Amino acid sequence: MLKRRIGDLFIRVPLLGWLIGILIAVTLEHLLGDLLVDVLGLSKIPVLFGFVIMLKKPLLMPGVILYVLLIYIIPISVVARLSAWPANRLAARLLDFPIWFSVVIHLGLFYAALHMWSGISAYRVLTLKLTLIAIMVTLSLNVVNGYMGEFSCSHPGFMALGAYAASVVTVVLFVNDRLFGPALLAPAFGPFIFPVALITGGMVAALGALAIAIPSFRTRGDYLAIVSLAFMFIIKSMIENLEVVGGPRGLSSQPDYASLPIVFLWTIACIWMTNNFVQSILGKALNAVRDDEMAANAMTVNTRRTKIVAFLFAAFWAGVAGGLFAHVIRYVNPATFGLQKLAEVLAMVYFGGLNSVYGSIVGAVSLSLLGEALRPLEIFKWIIIPLLLIIVMIYRPTGLVAFKELNVRNLVKPKQ
Amino acid sequence: MRKVSLVLVSCLVIGLILSPCVWSKTKTIKVGINAPLTGDIPKVGEGTKYAAQMWLEDIKSAGGLEVGGKKYPVELVIEDNESKAESAVKVNTKMITYDEVMVIVGPQASSQAIPAGEVANNYKTPMISPWSTNPDTTKNRPFIFRGCFLDPFQGPVAANFIKEEFGFTKAAILYDVASDYPKGLAEFFKEAWEKANGAGSVVAFESFTTKDVDFSSQLTKIIKSGAEVLFTPQYYNEVALIVQQAHELGWNKPIMGSDSWGSAETVELCGKDCYGLFFSTHYAAAGAKGATKAFIDRYNKKYGYVPDDVGALTWDALGIVQKAIQSYGKITGNVEKDRKGVRDALAKIKEFDGITGKMTFTEDGDPIKCAVIVRISEKGEYEFYKSVCP
């Protein structure tokens, strides 16, 4: 009853209204956060909505809840509700222009909110960056495991290839390094060459993908899982034995190019391209291949080409994500890209939902934030998160938001 | 709506009632502990945490840390880095920017200490890694220190010890090529050995990869090569397998190890096969005297086992932190200024008398300290055999 009434209250709020609400809430946090924290007796503005504080000092729980209510929940819901009418008018007005204009406005507002929110502490910035990167990896794996219906285990390998390739490009060109000698270009060029480095990383990963795709797509079913798992280990031991890039000691001193706007832009590019890809004819062909390869073949789908293109596409984005990861952490070692990473990415894909761009975003964001929020629980964290996964798998076997298309026009249109 | 407002009001009331209890505006000294409590090496994290908690107990029973004639309460911020590089970076960022710690102790393993050190150095926060042996951790980072000697020192120590003790001229090395620490140490040992005994005196340089369990082909090669001693800088689980398999294949010459043998598990897994073997390490538990013995006994009584080197090194790192804060001599409350002051005090520490030996920091933030050669006794205890100083 209560739920329905609250739902009714907000049903007419368009995305634009929510974004305005969030923007106002984070502005409020900037202006009044410190004051409110003093009044409530907290030591600092709670990062990550107070989960960490509540688990460490349960005594502060009421204060934290109150803070979250006063800063986030109440302002967002009040502003969203009150601004519903003008926001709807505005959203309708924006749709008179080409759709990209409206999308850019929405993204701009969203980024502004994220930027303000993360401006409070560097920890938020870092968590946000890694979450965005997790979204990219999850999305790219979803193309293979969800849309294509195969089971690929090589994504950490692709990330490693991308991370190392991108790092080598930037370190060789812009850093005076022990391994590669003095910098070749002036550091001023760095931010401009960085996209090239990331694309190189993606290309190298795609090349690696080609090496698995050709032999394994000749066969069907579980073979890809085994071949790709082997590929992951091959990449890991290859890097361990490559002294040029530091071997097991890893490669450090990447320049600090992966700022929040850069990571955000790449993530948006990844989401946009993946969404277009899976909704294109090729994407539909991919679904046909997944459901019945024989039938798809009979309907003139070139199954092998479809599968290889999708696989290389996924590997490319995993490589780009790896490159960004290396420049956020500013250190890579082969041990990072092992079984644990694989388990993490697979969990995000299956938790969020197969065959769905929404699902990947939900899975990556929720597991990343959950992992961060539950850190104070130490070993119990590794009981709670797998338990959650099991529960999701029992009640929603395909994941939280599976088989749902991301329709941008629907998202930005007015709700009246 | 009534329910919502009810929750709201009750929160407000409880929040306001409780808030005075946590309204403490006294200056606390916060020390961050970045430890691998879960993940690949949880035992290392546990040792770190226990040592840190013992240290905190001491401070608490003294009524706080005395700095410049005033006592300040100390708070430990213990965070789990899951023995992952990215988590170690996240934890350091959180402790520095959110918790505003004055000093960080940890992370232990080099693969986490290198990226985490970058963060700490960028934010100008002093950090001591008690256990990381990779030179990159402290290199060109004025705010990063470490609590143990480096591999380029330990390799020659082991090589020279064998030379002096047994007079051998031919050595074999078996190491894990995929793991940073054994690989580095194997190379340093080889270099030192060949310097002392001439080129070609390392007659077998065999490798394997992490998680291998059968070493018979490498060991057969080593036995055939005519080596007089085997050096294997591996972790405890592999040490047991290597030593037992070597003995089964008929190897009866000495086997020498490094500080990674120092875990209590080594003897438990290896049993009688390991008795009488030597390894170089940071401290010896059996036959320890004075403060070292007091620490070991207290730890053993409290947690039920003899602490391995990580615990002892963490204890020393915290001791150094304490001394640095005290010699800095004031707490201004401005954490950035205090961090800088503590860093300068750390760099100036001379002859710190820790339970793992005397320490003085070099310009790079690495300590000059002695290594200990330990013999595994017939009772399976780690006996002090010899001390080697630089």
Interface residues (C-beta under 8 A of the other chain):
Chain A: L2 R5 V39 L40 G41 L42 K44 V47 V52 K57 L59 L60 P62 G63 I65 L66 L69 S121 A122 Y123 L126 T127 L130 S237 E240 N241 G247 P248 R249 G250 S252 F325 I329 R330 Y331 V332 N333 P334 A335 T336 Q340 E372 R375 P376 E378 I379 K381 W382
Chain B: M1 K3 L8 C11 L12 I14 G15 L18 S19 P20 C21 V22 W23 L37 T38 G39 P42 E79 D80 K84 A85 E86 V89 K90 V91 T93 K94 I96 T97 Y98 E100 S110 S111 I114 P115 E118 Y123 N134 D136 V177 A178 S179 D180 K183 G184 T209
